[in-house]
Amino acid sequence: MLKSKIGTVEAIMLILTIIVAHSVLSMPTNILSSYKSASILNIIYVGIIAICISFLIYKLFKNFPNMDIIDISEVIGGKFFKNIIGIVFIIYFIVTSSLMLRNFCESIQILYFPMTDITFIIALIVIAIAISNRLDFIGTIKTNVIIIPIALIGVLFLFFTNINKFVPERIFPILGEGAFNTFVIGLTNIASFGGIAYLYFLPPLLKDGTNFKKITLISISSTAIYLAFTIAVLLFIFTFFVDVSEISPLYTATRYIEFGTFFQRLESIFLLIWILVFECYLSIVCKFSMNIFQKITGISNKKALLDVFLLLIFSISLIPKNLAISQSFESKIYPYLMIGIVLVLGIGILIFANIAKIKHFQSNINRKELTNEQMG
């Protein structure tokens, strides 16, 4: 378990790390290819729903202070149920992050190291994660507080430096391929708010648990704003983005920056920032997975656990044969995993736990009333 607690700003940056890491891959392309000119409207619409969901999660956690979803699972279903839920979330974190790692490393290989074996590139990333995770996790969290604001400012920089190339008319028709596609089918885009999954494990880690509401609302609201700017950059620059590049869409957008004669080829700086973001993201995944595993097994040897989880991430990332397969996972499988595990299962557990607690509380009141009547 984490020895040190994290503050409000650190927790917000932790949640934002997830979306920033996902946005440098093919997620923006998937959104644009599905919703076309309605992409920004869809993000705003889904963002409002995500904020409501995060507020619901906060309300459901109020009856279980300083507990995460694993602790709550044990309360309502015992150790067996706790172990099942813990394993489900570990698999979710490890599999999704491993395939995201493969996607990211494939992009780096295409951009800079076309003659280098992808296994070597993945191994370098994993070794870096191993080194950072052997240090205090608070170091990773504090690094987030520096790196994530830079990444957020970077998207604003992309937006305003490319604004002279924007074609605002590309936002029309506003409803894209129709209201049904934007507002009904578009609900699956809630998977873009993957940081919601980590809200389930934050309460015991916070220095001040009363700030959980602030953390949930600010982090998810900031995610919606960040995604809106990201999608706006790509929508207004590219005529039909799906055919522009098979690599990171944001990276392609950085090549359009013209910022005087001195500052040129800024995409390398952006790539360096995104590599650091991705390292922080994978470090967070490792730490949360290790914490869950420690809760369900009681194992205290963190170094052994770290080696096992890193080996799993490395091995799973080698399964896809090419970039198309890892991108297919991100666009066709990941959204339904996120909705099924994070939203349906996670919120379902919290709702059931609250109902059980209310019934238990009511039964205690009835017992007291019965006892008082007998004494009277």
C-alpha positions in Angstrom: 0.0 0.0 0.0 1.1 3.6 -0.5 2.8 5.0 2.6 2.2 8.6 1.7 -1.0 10.4 1.0 -1.5 12.6 -2.1 -3.0 16.1 -2.2 -5.8 17.5 -4.2 -3.8 18.9 -7.1 -1.7 15.7 -7.3 -4.9 13.6 -7.5 -6.4 15.8 -10.2 -3.2 15.5 -12.3 -3.2 11.8 -11.7 -6.6 11.5 -13.3 -5.7 13.8 -16.2 -2.6 11.7 -16.9 -4.8 8.9 -18.2 -6.6 11.0 -20.8 -3.5 12.8 -21.9 -1.8 9.5 -22.5 -4.7 8.1 -24.5 -5.1 11.3 -26.5 -1.6 11.0 -28.1 -2.6 7.7 -29.6 -5.5 7.0 -32.1 -8.4 8.0 -29.8 -8.9 11.5 -31.4 -8.9 9.8 -34.8 -11.6 7.3 -33.7 -13.8 10.2 -32.4 -13.4 12.2 -35.6 -14.0 9.2 -37.9 -17.2 8.3 -36.0 -18.8 11.7 -35.5 -17.2 13.9 -38.2 -18.2 17.5 -37.9 -20.2 16.8 -34.7 -17.1 15.6 -32.8 -16.8 18.7 -30.6 -20.5 18.7 -29.9 -20.3 15.0 -29.0 -17.4 15.7 -26.6 -19.3 18.5 -24.8 -22.4 16.3 -24.6 -20.6 13.2 -23.3 -18.4 15.4 -21.1 -21.6 16.6 -19.3 -22.7 13.0 -18.8 -19.2 12.0 -17.5 -19.3 14.9 -15.0 -22.7 13.6 -13.8 -21.3 10.1 -13.5 -18.3 11.3 -11.5 -20.7 13.2 -9.2 -22.7 10.0 -8.8 -19.6 8.1 -7.9 -18.7 10.7 -5.3 -22.2 10.5 -3.7 -22.1 6.7 -3.6 -18.7 6.8 -1.9 -20.0 9.2 0.9 -21.3 6.3 3.0 -17.9 4.5 2.8 -15.2 7.0 3.9 -11.6 6.1 3.3 -12.6 2.9 1.4 -12.0 2.0 -2.2 -14.1 -0.3 -4.4 -12.1 -3.3 -3.3 -12.8 -2.6 0.3 -16.5 -2.1 -0.5 -16.6 -5.3 -2.5 -15.4 -7.2 0.6 -18.1 -5.5 2.7 -20.9 -6.7 0.5 -19.6 -10.0 -0.8 -16.8 -11.2 1.4 -13.2 -12.0 0.5 -14.2 -14.2 -2.5 -16.1 -11.4 -4.2 -13.3 -8.9 -3.3 -10.8 -11.1 -5.0 -12.9 -11.4 -8.1 -13.4 -7.6 -8.4 -9.7 -7.0 -7.7 -8.6 -9.5 -10.4 -11.1 -7.9 -12.9 -9.7 -4.4 -12.4 -6.0 -5.7 -12.5 -6.7 -7.4 -15.8 -8.4 -4.2 -17.1 -5.5 -2.0 -16.1 -2.7 -4.3 -17.3 -4.3 -5.4 -20.6 -5.4 -1.9 -21.7 -2.1 -0.2 -20.7 0.0 -3.0 -22.4 -1.8 -2.6 -25.7 -1.6 1.2 -25.4 2.1 0.8 -24.8 2.4 -1.3 -28.0 0.5 1.4 -29.9 2.7 4.2 -28.6 5.9 2.3 -29.3 4.8 1.4 -32.8 4.2 5.1 -33.5 7.7 6.0 -32.2 9.2 3.3 -34.4 7.5 4.6 -37.5 8.5 8.2 -36.7 12.2 7.8 -35.7 13.4 4.1 -35.6 12.0 2.3 -38.6 14.9 -0.2 -38.6 14.7 -0.9 -34.9 13.0 -4.0 -33.5 9.8 -3.0 -31.7 10.7 -5.4 -28.9 13.8 -3.2 -28.1 11.8 0.0 -28.0 9.1 -1.6 -25.7 11.9 -3.0 -23.5 13.5 0.5 -23.0 10.1 2.0 -21.9 9.5 -0.9 -19.5 13.0 -0.6 -18.0 12.4 3.1 -17.5 9.1 2.3 -15.7 10.9 -0.3 -13.6 13.4 2.3 -12.4 10.8 4.9 -11.6 8.6 2.5 -9.8 11.4 1.3 -7.5 11.4 4.8 -6.2 8.7 6.3 -4.0 5.4 6.6 -5.9 5.1 10.1 -4.5 8.0 11.0 -6.9 5.9 9.9 -9.8 2.9 11.9 -8.5 5.0 15.0 -8.1 6.4 14.5 -11.6 2.8 14.5 -12.9 2.2 17.9 -11.3 5.0 19.3 -13.5 4.5 17.3 -16.7 0.7 17.3 -17.1 0.3 21.1 -17.0 3.0 21.3 -19.7 1.1 18.8 -21.8 -2.2 20.7 -21.3 -0.6 24.0 -22.2 0.9 22.2 -25.2 -2.5 21.5 -26.6 -3.5 25.2 -26.1 -0.3 26.1 -27.8 -1.2 23.8 -30.7 -4.6 25.4 -30.9 -3.5 29.0 -31.0 -0.4 28.6 -33.1 -2.4 26.9 -35.8 -5.5 29.1 -35.6 -4.6 30.9 -38.9 -4.9 27.5 -40.6 -8.3 26.7 -39.2 -11.4 26.3 -41.4 -14.3 26.9 -38.9 -16.8 25.8 -41.5 -15.7 22.2 -40.9 -17.9 22.2 -37.8 -20.9 22.1 -40.2 -23.3 20.3 -40.3 -23.3 20.6 -36.5 -25.0 17.3 -36.0 -22.6 15.5 -38.3 -24.3 12.3 -39.6 -27.4 13.0 -37.6 -28.7 13.4 -34.0 -29.0 9.7 -33.4 -25.4 9.1 -34.3 -24.2 12.1 -32.2 -26.4 11.7 -29.1 -27.3 8.0 -28.9 -24.5 6.0 -30.6 -22.2 8.8 -29.4 -22.8 7.7 -25.8 -20.1 5.0 -26.3 -17.6 7.8 -26.4 -17.9 8.0 -22.6 -14.9 5.6 -22.8 -12.8 8.6 -23.7 -13.0 9.5 -20.0 -10.9 6.5 -18.8 -9.7 8.4 -15.8 -13.0 7.6 -14.1 -11.7 4.1 -13.4 -9.1 5.5 -11.0 -11.6 7.5 -9.0 -12.7 4.2 -7.5 -9.3 3.8 -5.8 -8.5 7.4 -4.7 -10.4 7.9 -1.4 -7.9 5.9 0.8 -5.0 7.7 -0.8 -6.1 11.3 -0.2 -4.6 13.5 2.5 -8.0 15.1 2.9 -10.9 12.9 2.0 -13.3 15.9 2.0 -11.8 17.1 -1.2 -12.9 14.0 -3.1 -15.8 15.8 -4.6 -13.6 18.7 -5.8 -11.2 16.2 -7.3 -13.8 14.2 -9.2 -15.6 17.3 -10.7 -12.4 19.3 -11.6 -10.6 16.3 -13.1 -13.5 15.2 -15.3 -14.4 18.7 -16.3 -10.8 19.4 -17.2 -10.7 16.2 -19.2 -13.8 17.4 -21.2 -12.2 20.8 -21.9 -8.8 19.1 -22.9 -10.6 16.7 -25.3 -12.6 19.6 -26.8 -9.5 21.5 -27.6 -7.7 18.4 -28.9 -10.6 17.5 -31.3 -10.9 21.2 -32.4 -7.3 21.3 -33.4 -7.6 18.2 -35.6 -11.1 19.0 -37.0 -10.3 22.6 -38.1 -6.9 21.7 -39.6 -7.5 18.5 -41.5 -10.0 18.1 -44.3 -10.5 14.4 -43.7 -8.2 13.3 -40.9 -8.7 9.6 -41.0 -6.5 9.5 -44.2 -3.8 11.9 -43.0 -1.6 9.5 -41.0 -1.6 6.1 -39.4 0.4 7.5 -36.4 -0.4 9.8 -33.6 -2.8 12.5 -34.9 -1.6 15.2 -32.4 2.0 14.6 -33.6 0.9 15.2 -37.2 -0.7 18.5 -36.0 2.5 19.7 -34.4 4.2 19.6 -37.8 1.9 22.4 -38.9 3.3 24.9 -36.3 5.0 27.9 -37.8 6.5 30.0 -35.0 9.0 32.3 -36.5 12.4 31.2 -38.0 14.1 30.3 -34.8 11.5 27.8 -33.4 11.0 25.1 -36.0 10.4 21.4 -35.9 8.8 21.6 -32.5 7.3 18.1 -32.8 10.3 16.6 -31.2 9.7 18.6 -28.0 6.1 17.5 -28.0 7.1 13.9 -28.5 9.5 14.2 -25.5 6.7 15.5 -23.3 4.3 12.8 -24.4 6.9 10.1 -23.7 7.2 11.5 -20.1 3.4 11.5 -19.9 3.2 7.9 -21.0 5.9 6.9 -18.5 3.9 8.5 -15.7 0.7 6.8 -17.0 2.3 3.3 -17.0 3.9 4.0 -13.6 0.4 4.8 -12.2 -1.1 1.7 -13.8 1.7 -0.5 -12.2 1.3 1.1 -8.7 -2.5 0.8 -8.7 -2.4 -2.8 -9.9 0.2 -3.7 -7.3 -1.9 -2.1 -4.6 -5.0 -4.0 -5.6 -3.0 -7.3 -5.7 -1.6 -6.6 -2.3 -5.1 -6.0 -0.9 -6.4 -9.3 -2.3 -3.4 -11.4 -1.4 -1.7 -9.7 1.5 1.7 -10.0 -0.2 4.1 -7.3 1.0 7.1 -7.8 -1.3 6.7 -4.9 -3.7 9.9 -5.6 -5.7 8.7 -9.1 -6.6 5.3 -7.8 -7.6 6.8 -5.0 -9.7 8.9 -7.5 -11.7 5.8 -9.7 -12.3 3.6 -6.9 -13.4 6.2 -5.4 -15.7 6.8 -8.8 -17.2 3.1 -9.1 -17.9 2.9 -5.6 -19.5 5.9 -6.4 -21.6 4.6 -9.8 -22.7 1.1 -8.7 -23.5 2.4 -5.7 -25.5 4.2 -8.2 -27.8 1.0 -10.1 -28.7 -0.3 -7.8 -31.5 1.5 -8.5 -34.8 1.3 -4.9 -36.0 0.0 -1.4 -35.3 -3.4 -2.1 -36.9 -4.2 -4.7 -34.4 -3.3 -2.6 -31.4 -5.3 0.3 -32.8 -8.2 -2.0 -33.5 -8.2 -2.9 -29.8 -8.3 0.8 -28.9 -11.2 1.6 -31.2 -13.3 -1.5 -31.1 -12.7 -3.4 -27.8 -11.4 -0.8 -25.2 -14.6 1.3 -25.2 -16.8 -1.6 -24.3 -14.4 -2.9 -21.7 -14.4 0.6 -20.1 -18.2 0.9 -20.1 -18.7 -2.7 -18.9 -16.1 -2.8 -16.1 -15.7 0.8 -15.0 -19.2 2.1 -15.4 -21.6 -0.9 -15.2 -19.7 -3.1 -12.8 -18.1 -0.3 -10.7 -21.3 1.8 -10.2 -23.4 -1.4 -9.8 -21.2 -2.4 -6.8 -21.5 1.0 -5.3 -25.3 1.2 -5.7 -25.7 -2.3 -4.3 -23.4 -1.5 -1.3 -25.4 1.7 -0.6 -28.7 -0.2 -0.7 -27.3 -2.9 1.6 -26.1 -0.3 4.0 -29.5 1.5 4.1 -31.3 -1.8 4.7 -28.8 -2.7 7.5 -29.3 0.8 9.0 -33.1 0.4 8.8 -33.1 -3.1 10.4 -31.0 -1.7 13.3 -33.6 1.0 13.8 -36.4 -1.5 13.8 -34.6 -3.7 16.3 -34.1 -0.7 18.6 -37.8 0.2 18.3 -38.8 -3.3 19.1 -36.5 -3.4 22.1 -37.9 -0.2 23.4 -41.5 -1.4 23.0 -40.7 -4.6 24.9 -39.0 -2.6 27.7 -42.0 -0.3 27.8 
